[in-house]
Structure formats: C-alpha cells, structure tokens
C-alpha cells in the first residue's frame, strides 16, 4: 500500500479488553489466564506448554465445551493499566519480591512460576509485585 496523501479515518479500539476465538470442547473460567495456542491460533486456558501466548484474564466463564473451534469468543482484560493477582508456585519456582520486573511462566490457568520449568512453560507476563495473596502480573 502506498503512503497516504489525505486524511484517513483510522479505526481504534481499547487494548484493555480483547476477544479471541476459542478452541472447541473448551471451558475458560472467569478470572483465569487465557492463552492463544500458536499451533492453531485459538484461545484455551493457561497450562504448562511451550506453544502458548497469554492474552489476558477471562472476564467471565466461557463454555465452548459443546461447540466447534471458533464458535465462541473469550473476552479478556489485559494491558499495562491492569495488573492481575495470580497464584504463586512453590519451592524453587516460588516468586519473590526480588523477581519484580522479570518474566513469570504459566503453570496452569491460575498459577505462575519463577522459571520455565526446564523449557516446558510459556511466558505468562511481567511480575509487577508479590504479596501474601500471590503474584501481580501484567499481561
């Protein structure tokens, strides 16, 4: 496409809320991590895998268990204006305040870890804080 020679009406939308097509036979629970599986481009719950890109936290319960791929779209919150408290992993993967501003990794749809688990986990997001309730993550 050539450079513009006149004004253009550029579409705009908020980056805080997005929707993604869901994998069939899938449920994503409210308040849990939703991720795109790079193998097929469809949204699934967060899990231990190296093929995921976390896209945010589900706004509500989305049930595509009786549907086909893409029959339902999951709506997620994300962005630098929003931090989400996820469960902290344990033992050697426990995240501490010393890990703030580092990447954290997906263990399951509600838990993040300090390490990639020997290159078995995808990046969840950036650690922004840690408290007694869990890990504050920016997706």
ROSE-235500 format. One record per residue (C-alpha): residue number from 1; residue in three letters; chain; x, y, z. Coordinates in pm, whole numbers. Layout:
BEGIN
[NUM "ALA" "A" [X Y Z]],
...
//
This chain:
BEGIN
[1 "UNK" "A" [0 0 0]],
[2 "UNK" "A" [124 346 -82]],
[3 "UNK" "A" [167 628 170]],
[4 "UNK" "A" [-143 835 248]],
[5 "UNK" "A" [-199 1155 56]],
[6 "UNK" "A" [-510 1264 252]],
[7 "UNK" "A" [-653 1229 600]],
[8 "UNK" "A" [-774 883 690]],
[9 "UNK" "A" [-1039 759 930]],
[10 "UNK" "A" [-835 508 1131]],
[11 "UNK" "A" [-1032 259 1338]],
[12 "UNK" "A" [-938 247 1707]],
[13 "UNK" "A" [-1021 22 1999]],
[14 "UNK" "A" [-908 -14 2358]],
[15 "UNK" "A" [-621 -254 2423]],
[16 "UNK" "A" [-753 -331 2771]],
[17 "UNK" "A" [-1035 -558 2650]],
[18 "UNK" "A" [-996 -801 2361]],
[19 "UNK" "A" [-1178 -1105 2225]],
[20 "UNK" "A" [-1031 -1422 2078]],
[21 "UNK" "A" [-1183 -1726 1908]],
[22 "UNK" "A" [-1193 -2026 2142]],
[23 "UNK" "A" [-1093 -2385 2080]],
[24 "UNK" "A" [-1390 -2622 2061]],
[25 "UNK" "A" [-1463 -2854 2356]],
[26 "UNK" "A" [-1305 -2595 2589]],
[27 "UNK" "A" [-1404 -2404 2903]],
[28 "UNK" "A" [-1226 -2094 3029]],
[29 "UNK" "A" [-1321 -1983 3381]],
[30 "UNK" "A" [-1367 -1623 3494]],
[31 "UNK" "A" [-1052 -1473 3642]],
[32 "UNK" "A" [-816 -1727 3485]],
[33 "UNK" "A" [-544 -1688 3225]],
[34 "UNK" "A" [-649 -1729 2863]],
[35 "UNK" "A" [-385 -1805 2603]],
[36 "UNK" "A" [-358 -1843 2228]],
[37 "UNK" "A" [-216 -2178 2122]],
[38 "UNK" "A" [27 -2095 1843]],
[39 "UNK" "A" [-40 -2436 1687]],
[40 "UNK" "A" [-391 -2327 1581]],
[41 "UNK" "A" [-446 -1963 1686]],
[42 "UNK" "A" [-732 -2050 1921]],
[43 "UNK" "A" [-784 -1948 2284]],
[44 "UNK" "A" [-751 -2210 2558]],
[45 "UNK" "A" [-698 -2199 2935]],
[46 "UNK" "A" [-342 -2140 3051]],
[47 "UNK" "A" [-144 -2461 3105]],
[48 "UNK" "A" [210 -2593 3102]],
[49 "UNK" "A" [311 -2577 2736]],
[50 "UNK" "A" [571 -2407 2519]],
[51 "UNK" "A" [325 -2309 2244]],
[52 "UNK" "A" [114 -2052 2432]],
[53 "UNK" "A" [90 -1675 2423]],
[54 "UNK" "A" [-108 -1547 2721]],
[55 "UNK" "A" [-355 -1282 2608]],
[56 "UNK" "A" [-512 -1185 2941]],
[57 "UNK" "A" [-761 -1281 3211]],
[58 "UNK" "A" [-1109 -1402 3120]],
[59 "UNK" "A" [-1384 -1153 3211]],
[60 "UNK" "A" [-1645 -1425 3268]],
[61 "UNK" "A" [-1698 -1800 3234]],
[62 "UNK" "A" [-1686 -1902 2867]],
[63 "UNK" "A" [-1815 -2251 2784]],
[64 "UNK" "A" [-1743 -2377 2433]],
[65 "UNK" "A" [-1750 -2741 2550]],
[66 "UNK" "A" [-2031 -2828 2307]],
[67 "UNK" "A" [-1903 -2605 2026]],
[68 "UNK" "A" [-1657 -2631 1743]],
[69 "UNK" "A" [-1338 -2430 1704]],
[70 "UNK" "A" [-1424 -2060 1681]],
[71 "UNK" "A" [-1794 -2096 1774]],
[72 "UNK" "A" [-1738 -1878 2081]],
[73 "UNK" "A" [-1506 -1589 2160]],
[74 "UNK" "A" [-1347 -1533 2501]],
[75 "UNK" "A" [-1331 -1173 2625]],
[76 "UNK" "A" [-1022 -1088 2827]],
[77 "UNK" "A" [-876 -798 3023]],
[78 "UNK" "A" [-510 -712 2969]],
[79 "UNK" "A" [-268 -425 2939]],
[80 "UNK" "A" [-39 -203 3144]],
[81 "UNK" "A" [-338 -32 3307]],
[82 "UNK" "A" [-436 -365 3466]],
[83 "UNK" "A" [-246 -598 3695]],
[84 "UNK" "A" [-389 -935 3797]],
[85 "UNK" "A" [-308 -1139 4107]],
[86 "UNK" "A" [-230 -1498 4018]],
[87 "UNK" "A" [-142 -1786 4250]],
[88 "UNK" "A" [228 -1828 4326]],
[89 "UNK" "A" [412 -2151 4252]],
[90 "UNK" "A" [607 -2330 4524]],
[91 "UNK" "A" [958 -2443 4619]],
[92 "UNK" "A" [1229 -2344 4370]],
[93 "UNK" "A" [966 -2181 4147]],
[94 "UNK" "A" [825 -1954 4421]],
[95 "UNK" "A" [825 -1592 4305]],
[96 "UNK" "A" [956 -1330 4550]],
[97 "UNK" "A" [988 -952 4553]],
[98 "UNK" "A" [1341 -996 4416]],
[99 "UNK" "A" [1176 -1116 4091]],
[100 "UNK" "A" [976 -797 4025]],
[101 "UNK" "A" [1005 -683 3659]],
[102 "UNK" "A" [1108 -1033 3550]],
[103 "UNK" "A" [904 -1266 3333]],
[104 "UNK" "A" [688 -1529 3500]],
[105 "UNK" "A" [573 -1856 3346]],
[106 "UNK" "A" [239 -2038 3311]],
[107 "UNK" "A" [191 -2341 3536]],
[108 "UNK" "A" [-187 -2365 3490]],
[109 "UNK" "A" [-476 -2125 3431]],
[110 "UNK" "A" [-429 -1953 3769]],
[111 "UNK" "A" [-68 -2020 3874]],
[112 "UNK" "A" [262 -1861 3768]],
[113 "UNK" "A" [619 -1970 3835]],
[114 "UNK" "A" [964 -1814 3851]],
[115 "UNK" "A" [1118 -2044 3586]],
[116 "UNK" "A" [1027 -2206 3258]],
[117 "UNK" "A" [1040 -2546 3428]],
[118 "UNK" "A" [1323 -2671 3208]],
[119 "UNK" "A" [1181 -2506 2894]],
[120 "UNK" "A" [836 -2664 2939]],
[121 "UNK" "A" [639 -2344 3013]],
[122 "UNK" "A" [539 -2036 2817]],
[123 "UNK" "A" [583 -1680 2946]],
[124 "UNK" "A" [274 -1552 3127]],
[125 "UNK" "A" [374 -1188 3166]],
[126 "UNK" "A" [577 -948 3379]],
[127 "UNK" "A" [592 -971 3757]],
[128 "UNK" "A" [493 -631 3898]],
[129 "UNK" "A" [452 -715 4268]],
[130 "UNK" "A" [430 -1004 4513]],
[131 "UNK" "A" [222 -1015 4830]],
[132 "UNK" "A" [76 -1274 5066]],
[133 "UNK" "A" [-212 -1330 4823]],
[134 "UNK" "A" [1 -1408 4519]],
[135 "UNK" "A" [183 -1254 4224]],
[136 "UNK" "A" [66 -936 4050]],
[137 "UNK" "A" [116 -993 3676]],
[138 "UNK" "A" [95 -758 3379]],
[139 "UNK" "A" [-26 -940 3068]],
//
